[in-house]
Amino acid sequence: MFSDNKKDKKAYENSSSQNIIAKGTNIVGDFSSEGDLRIDGTIEGNLTTPGKIVVGRSGVIKGTLNGSDAYFEGKFSGNLTLTGTLTLKSSAHIEGEVVLGKLEVEPGATFNVNCVMKGALKELNNNNTSQKIKKGRSA
């Protein structure tokens, strides 16, 4: 009897690391989460999480989003900063300023942004330095 309660408590604790903003829910203001986040409602404001963000088809974010990885089927408008990968499904609509590590875009997605890819800038700088060294040696 007591062991069943411990199992139920552990299952609840593990599942509570993902927060869900349900369809029809509107949040205005700053929002932060320590765990993963699924958004099917609307958030207007600043959103911060070290976890993964999933925005469903009915999900909308207007404002600033800072996180690790994001998977979009819904809409985003504002400043998006990710340390990892941004994945856009065909129904995604993204507008604004984006800074990220990697980008995956499915055909049909709307991606109207100014985008900076962190890893690509580092590689580009290294390639330019290598080319200058090669040119310097041959001259």
N, C-alpha and C positions, 0 to 999 in steps of 0.2 A: 504494500500500500504506500509506504513512504518512498520507495524507490521509483514508483510511477510519477510522483510529484516532482522528483528531481529531474526525471527525463523531460517532463512537460516544461519545467522551468528552463532547462538548458535549450530546448527547442525554441522557446519564446525569446531567450536572450540572443540566440544566433540570428533569428529572423528580424529582430528589432534593429539590426545594423542598416537596414534599408528603410528609408522614409518615403512615403507615398503622398503626393499631392493629387487628390482625386479630381476627376472631371467635375466641373461646376464649382470648384474651390478657387477663390481669388485671394491672393496675398499681395498686399501693398506694403513695401518697406524692405529693410535688410533681413536676410535669411541666411543662416549658416547651419551646417550639418557636419558631424564627424563621420558619418557613414555614407553609403551610396544613396542616391536620390532618384526617384521616378516621378516625373511630372506629367500629369494628364490634365491639370487645371492651368491657371494663369498666375504668374509671378511678375510683379512690377517692382523693380528695385535691384539691390545688390545681393547676389547669391554666391556663397563661398562654400566649398567642400573639398576635402582631399580625396574623396571617393569618386566613383563613377556616376555620371549624370545620364539618365535616360529620359528623353522627352518624347512622349507618345504622340500620335496623330492629332489629338485634341489639345496637346500641351503648347503653351505660349510663354516665352520669357521676354520681357522688355526691360533692359537695363544692363547690368554688368554681371558676368558669370566668370568665376575663377574656379578651376578644378583640375583633375588629372586627365580623365578620358570622358568623352561625351558621345552619345548616340542619339541622333535626331531623326524623328519622323515628323515632328511638329515645326513650330515657328520660333525664330529668335531674331531680336532686333536690339543692337547695342554693342558693347565691348565684350568680347569672348577671349579669355586667356586660358590655355590648356597646356600642361606639361607633357601630355601624351598625345593620343590620337583623337581626331574629330571624325566621326563616321556619319555620313549623310545618306539617308534612304531617299527613294524617289519622291516622296511626299514632303521632304524637308524644304524649308524656306528660311534662309539665313541672310541677314543684312547687317552691315556695320563694320567694325574693326575686329580682326581676328589675329591672334598670335597663338601658334600651336607647334607641336613637334611633328606630327604626321597627319595626313589627310586622306580619307577614303570617301569617294563620291560615287553614288549610284546614278546612272542616267535618269534624267528627269528632275533631279534636285535643283533648287534655285540657290545660287551662291553668289550674291552681289555684295562683295566685301573688299576692303583693303586687307590683304593677308600677308603675314610674315611667318615663315617657317623657321623655327630656331635651328634645327639641325642643318638645313640647307644653307643657311648663311655661314655657318662654321665651315662646312665643306667647301663652299665657294671661296672663302678667304684662304683656306689651305691650298686649293688648286691655283689661285692667283699667285701665291707665294712660291709654289713649286715651279710655275711657268717662268717667273722672274729669275729664279735661280738658274734654270736651264738656259735661258737667254743670256744671262751674265757669263756663263761658262763658255758658251760657243762664240762669244764676241771677242 
